[in-house]
């Protein structure tokens, strides 16, 4: 095989490999690459939602998504309603929903027995022993969201932080980077239900 033909074939093979790597699936355990800020794609057909405000920094790392049942969707709507009642913008609802997706998968969890993380309850896995409220209060979606938002408002500059930093500052989780994986689904839920 002549040199020009061989170099051409290697170039095509290299391009095909590079394209396949770029377009192929990312392993769930692979470390995220943060070299460039990705553009957020928020799926909405609702007018009046400024999608740039939902994910201002782009999503960080691989994104997770779960199918929601009626109860989980109602809890997402309750978080949005509480955010509006608190007078906070859509971004606060995105942070709140992403936090709840990580903490409880948007399920209003009661005491889980031996599987429970101490005395954590509700949508945000808040603890009565840490001053979040009574068990009855913490398992009320509006109350627990307002308590989370009160903590969020106390975080200096939360509006300009990546989601995982804002959520972690309020929640103080053992897994501080886990919140980021829910940002896209949270933004989609806010875009879908903010004006409904």
Secondary structure as UniProt FT lines:
FT   HELIX           3..23
FT   TURN            28..29
FT   TURN            47..48
FT   HELIX           51..54
FT   TURN            56..57
FT   HELIX           70..85
FT   TURN            86..87
FT   HELIX           90..104
FT   TURN            105..106
FT   HELIX           113..115
FT   TURN            118..119
FT   STRAND          120..122
FT   TURN            123..125
FT   STRAND          126..127
FT   HELIX           128..130
FT   HELIX           135..138
FT   HELIX           141..153
FT   TURN            156..157
FT   HELIX           158..160
FT   HELIX           163..171
FT   TURN            176..177
FT   HELIX           178..182
FT   HELIX           183..193
FT   TURN            194..195
//
